[in-house]
Amino acid sequence: MKIAIMGAMPEEVAPILERLDDVEEVNYAKNRYYKAKYKDIDVVVAYSKIGKVFSTLTAATMLQMFACDVLLFTGVAGAVNPELKIGDLVVANKLAQHDLDITIFGHPHGYVPEGSVYIEADKDLIALSKIVASEMGVNVKEGIIATGDQFIASEERKNFIAETFKADALEMEGASVAVVCDALGVPFFILRSISDSADMDAGFNFEEFVESSAKVSAEFLMKMVDRLANA
């Protein structure tokens, strides 16, 4: 098995790279990919840069060029569900693109013909995450993640996303990665650690908490890699 481990920003993959052996950097398509070993498991790690276009390119490259069999995404997100607090972990059971809008043609938000509003994540990986959460003694919420090429700092927009997509958290890469994996038939798992409340104070909170939140998410993800290695 070869596992793709992906984030959007350097801070999101740095705690993972520290744990790997035999790291080889590969430069391709204006990005850096790190081929490595983790407990005899082949892994490929990359951060895509922020946004749906870059994350689509990176995910497709990891699956096609590097022939990865499963994709795990780690990173941070803004809370939409008021029950979520900074540092909480959210596992996506499905994802949607909140900024995809052709409603003028009678379609629902997030939908394009021959597509769907939601992409469902791999149920087996979600089940595995619950085992890992129990072993670590941490609470993980399973919910809907909404993705868009916008850093949401508006209470009005946050409420719209919550009501329209029943979202628990929002970010800028997950749904595009989900579309790639779904199209190519590759199991995927999206884990987000809450770094801000996606409201008017989000910029301040994000700057303050992104690094520590990314470490929380990365720690959990590597426990999942441990389980996959022993499967």
C-alpha positions in Angstrom: 0.0 0.0 0.0 1.2 3.5 -0.8 -0.5 6.3 1.2 -0.8 9.9 0.0 -0.8 12.4 2.9 -1.8 15.9 1.9 -2.3 19.3 3.4 -2.8 22.8 2.0 -0.1 24.7 3.8 3.5 23.9 5.0 2.4 24.1 8.6 -0.1 21.3 8.0 2.5 18.7 6.7 5.6 19.8 8.7 4.7 17.7 11.8 4.3 14.7 9.5 7.5 15.1 7.6 9.4 15.1 10.9 8.3 11.5 11.5 9.4 10.1 8.2 12.5 8.2 7.0 14.3 8.1 3.7 12.7 11.3 2.5 13.2 12.1 -1.2 12.0 15.4 -2.6 10.5 15.3 -6.1 9.8 18.6 -7.9 6.9 18.4 -10.3 4.3 20.8 -11.8 5.6 23.7 -9.7 5.2 21.8 -6.5 7.2 19.6 -4.1 6.4 16.0 -3.3 8.1 14.0 -0.6 8.5 10.3 -1.1 9.4 8.6 2.1 9.0 5.6 4.4 7.0 5.4 7.6 7.4 2.1 9.5 8.0 0.2 6.2 5.0 1.9 4.6 5.5 3.9 1.4 4.1 7.4 1.7 4.0 10.5 -0.4 3.5 13.8 1.3 2.7 17.2 -0.2 1.1 20.5 0.5 -0.9 21.8 -2.4 -1.1 25.5 -1.6 -4.4 27.1 -0.7 -7.6 26.7 -2.8 -9.5 24.2 -4.9 -7.4 24.5 -8.1 -4.1 23.8 -6.4 -5.6 21.0 -4.3 -7.1 19.4 -7.3 -3.8 19.4 -9.2 -1.9 18.0 -6.2 -4.4 15.3 -5.4 -4.6 14.1 -9.0 -0.8 14.1 -9.2 -0.4 12.0 -6.0 -2.9 9.4 -7.3 -1.8 9.3 -10.9 1.9 10.1 -11.0 2.8 8.5 -7.7 0.2 5.7 -7.8 -1.1 6.2 -4.3 -3.8 3.8 -3.1 -5.4 5.9 -0.5 -5.4 9.6 0.3 -5.5 11.2 3.8 -5.9 14.9 4.1 -4.9 16.8 7.3 -5.3 20.5 8.0 -7.3 23.2 9.7 -10.8 24.5 9.2 -13.2 27.2 10.5 -16.1 26.1 12.6 -19.7 26.6 11.4 -21.3 24.4 14.0 -21.4 26.5 17.2 -20.7 23.4 19.2 -17.2 23.2 17.7 -14.3 24.9 19.6 -10.7 25.7 18.6 -8.7 22.4 18.6 -11.7 20.1 18.1 -11.3 17.5 15.4 -13.8 17.0 12.5 -13.9 14.0 10.2 -15.8 14.7 6.9 -18.5 12.1 6.1 -19.4 14.2 3.1 -18.2 17.4 1.4 -19.7 20.1 -0.8 -18.5 23.2 -2.7 -20.3 26.1 -1.1 -19.1 28.6 -3.8 -20.3 26.6 -6.8 -23.4 28.4 -7.9 -25.5 27.8 -11.1 -28.8 28.2 -9.3 -29.9 30.5 -12.1 -30.5 27.4 -14.2 -32.6 25.8 -11.5 -29.9 23.7 -9.8 -29.3 23.6 -6.1 -26.2 25.3 -4.7 -23.1 23.2 -5.0 -24.4 21.1 -8.0 -23.3 20.8 -11.6 -25.0 18.5 -14.2 -23.6 15.0 -14.1 -22.2 15.7 -10.6 -23.7 15.9 -7.1 -23.9 18.4 -4.3 -22.1 16.1 -1.9 -19.2 13.6 -2.2 -19.2 10.9 0.5 -15.9 10.0 2.2 -14.7 6.4 2.7 -16.8 4.7 5.4 -14.0 2.2 6.3 -11.6 5.0 6.9 -14.2 6.9 9.0 -14.7 3.8 11.1 -10.9 3.4 11.5 -10.8 7.0 12.7 -13.3 6.2 15.5 -11.1 3.4 16.7 -8.1 5.7 16.7 -10.1 8.4 18.6 -11.0 5.9 21.2 -7.4 4.7 21.6 -6.2 8.3 21.9 -9.0 9.3 24.3 -10.1 12.2 22.1 -13.5 13.3 20.8 -13.9 13.5 17.0 -17.0 14.9 15.4 -18.2 13.4 12.1 -19.9 15.9 9.9 -20.3 17.8 6.7 -17.4 20.0 5.5 -18.0 22.8 3.0 -15.3 24.0 0.7 -14.8 27.2 -1.3 -12.2 29.5 -2.7 -13.0 32.1 0.0 -11.7 32.7 3.5 -15.0 33.2 5.3 -14.9 36.2 7.7 -18.6 37.1 7.4 -21.3 36.0 9.8 -23.9 36.4 7.1 -22.0 34.1 4.7 -21.2 31.6 7.4 -24.9 31.3 8.3 -25.8 30.9 4.6 -23.3 28.0 4.3 -24.6 26.4 7.5 -28.2 26.6 6.4 -27.7 25.6 2.8 -25.3 22.7 3.2 -25.9 21.8 6.9 -22.2 22.2 7.2 -20.2 21.8 10.4 -16.9 23.2 9.2 -15.6 25.1 6.2 -12.3 25.3 4.4 -10.7 25.7 1.0 -9.6 22.3 -0.4 -11.5 19.3 0.9 -14.3 19.0 -1.6 -12.1 19.4 -4.6 -9.8 16.6 -3.3 -13.0 14.5 -2.7 -14.1 15.0 -6.3 -10.7 13.8 -7.6 -10.6 10.7 -5.4 -14.2 9.9 -6.2 -13.6 10.1 -9.9 -10.5 7.9 -9.7 -12.0 5.4 -7.3 -9.5 6.0 -4.5 -10.6 5.9 -0.9 -10.1 9.2 0.9 -10.3 10.7 4.4 -10.5 14.4 5.3 -9.5 15.4 8.9 -9.7 19.0 10.0 -8.7 20.6 13.3 -10.7 23.7 14.2 -8.5 26.8 14.1 -11.1 29.6 14.1 -14.8 30.3 14.3 -15.2 31.5 10.7 -16.6 34.8 11.8 -15.4 38.4 11.8 -12.5 37.5 14.2 -11.4 34.6 12.0 -8.2 36.3 10.7 -6.9 36.9 14.2 -7.8 33.5 15.5 -6.4 31.8 12.4 -3.0 33.5 12.8 -2.9 32.6 16.5 -4.0 29.0 16.4 -3.2 27.5 12.9 0.1 25.9 13.9 -1.0 24.3 17.1 -4.3 23.1 15.4 -2.3 21.6 12.5 -0.2 19.6 15.0 -3.3 18.1 16.6 -4.7 17.0 13.2 -1.3 15.6 12.1 -0.9 13.6 15.3 -4.3 12.0 14.8 -3.6 11.3 11.1 -0.3 9.5 11.8 -2.1 7.2 14.3 -4.4 6.3 11.4 -1.3 5.5 9.3 -0.1 3.2 12.1 -3.4 1.3 11.9 -3.3 1.1 8.1 0.2 -0.2 8.3 -0.9 -3.0 10.6 -4.1 -3.9 8.7 
